Amino acid sequence: MTREEEDILVAKIQNGNSTAFEELVIENQTKVYNLALRMVGNEQDAYDMSQEAFIKAYNSLALFRGESRFSVWLYRLTTNVCLDFLRSSGRRTHASLTFMSDEDDEKELEIPDERFSPETLVEKKELREAVNRGLMSLSKDYRAILLLREIDGLSYEEIAEALALEEGTVKSRIFRARKRLCSILTADGNFSFGLTSKKTKEV
Amino acid sequence: MTDCEKYLELMSAMLDGELSSEQEAELRTHIGKCEDCKRVYNAFKGISRALTDELATPPDTLVKGVMFKIKNQKKSERRFAFGRFTALAACLALVLFGASHFGLLDGTKLGSTKKSAAPEATEDQVLMEDSAPENSGVVAEERAGAADADNAEGSGQTMLTSGVPQTEIVDGTVLQYGFSVQNMLMTSEAGTEDNKEPYFLFEAKEILVYEGKYYPEEQDEDKNKLLFTLSTEEDLNALYEFVTALPDNTVEYTPEDGEILKEDPLYTLYIPADTEKDKNAKDKVICIWFVNGEMWCVTADAHSPNPAQNVSAEKILYKAEGVQDKFEALIKGMKEAKGIT
């Protein structure tokens, strides 16, 4: 859907045509759902969060000014819904306490050794599962920012706008999230990602 | 290795397509030469692929569930989706609930031949233009045939039409978007800053439907012809469905219209105030006329002597074509349901 098509639908809905909203739901449901799924870590909650995000979007469409794309606004809303959920339900993912502090970012980045090669080394499915596990170990803010980039395909500029951050901050946080994930994957004993052997100096 | 430190963050950015072509070229050259960096880059890429390779399919029920919940939300939640925001709705609601009652200045006239704008008018216009972007997708065309010729320019340029005029053709009828009935009937923040009028139609606990005019001072049933009362959720929802399905079209108001409205309305909807909620709330009426198939509505305080009296542009709530049949059908259906002949 182009931005123009989106804008037209939004206008229709704001003028009272609520069924046009269904098109926007259909268009965005995969990205919203996957964002929620990777944020909260289980399907049931992801489902609830997705619905809540869409309903909130509908109810506050009156306040949507159209400065950014509707979908970007929607993903931001989804992120907030998930962050609120994670905060209030007091959820802790299994390793989040370990990985909460920013100082951890400065730890060594373990360089994958020669044996590493995504295609040949591990079944893609195992890798996916490991990455998703690792994702839940990231602090929720880092998780959100990486997901907005990867799942929802937002640019640094769009993320900066959505989260009210500087672009430079977005860039470095995404980098740190990836770095952190690499470390987590290395520590994850359940698969042979091959990132273990060489250690580097301070990165 | 120190060289590589600076490259690491750039590689992350390159993966996201955020580097300039020169930066990218430089970086790719480096990666080609440096094994360590190549491995990190591949690790980042692997993570990215793992995240995006197989996106989960949301359950079928997600979309249906959302639409169902939206439809069945409490009325008070639903209204916010529609009309609360536009300055136009606010200013029209302002005039609706009694210009003098709220000390509204003369500036916010609709369909007025006066061109001078009062301070509020200017501000509201600015607000309206600001909210126009969402509507920019709808093509604005010639309003030929939809309005009187002499309203097309000049005196037709009012608060109402000074926003983005848009037309759409639905079922062969040219509809003009100036404002929507939903905006009118669902606005919740009418009134001036210190004198907000609570929106009423969708929060009514009960709506009495009278045939003809409503005489507030008459206790005698003969004079006020009550057709039926809508008090159940089901009844009220039927009416709300009708209202929310009303087309967003309007025909330009002309001064001659006031003459027609001096006749008795065909129906009057009486909405008692909810004084529990707000002790200053007033009983309201919505008077409905049908003129050449167009439905005209005016809202006023129930106890004003004649709601249609001194009707001017400010007080026209809504004018829409092709609605009479539907409305009559609605009334008929309700009568039948209640066993009234």
Interface residues (C-beta under 8 A of the other chain):
Chain A: E4 E5 D7 I8 L9 V10 A11 I13 Q14 N15 G16 S18 T19 F21 E22 V25 I26 Q29 T30 K31 V32 Y33 N34 L37 R38 E43 Y47 S50 Q51 F54 I55 Y58 N59 S60 L61 A62 L63 F64 R65 G66 E67 L109 I111 P112 D113 E114 F116 S117 P118 K124 L127 R128 A130 V131 N132 L135 L146 L147 R149 E150 I151 S155 Y156 K171 S172 I174 F175 R178 K179 L181 C182 L185 L195 K198 T200 K201 V203
Chain B: M1 E5 L8 E9 S12 A13 D16 G17 E18 E35 D36 R39 V40 N42 A43 F44 K45 G46 I47 S48 R49 A50 L51 T52 D53 E54 L55 A56 T57 P58 P59 L62 V63 G65 V66 M67 K69 I70 K71 Q73 E77 R78 F80 A81 F82 G83 R84 F85 D130 S131 P133 E134 N135 S136 G137 V138 Y177 S180 Q182 T244 D248
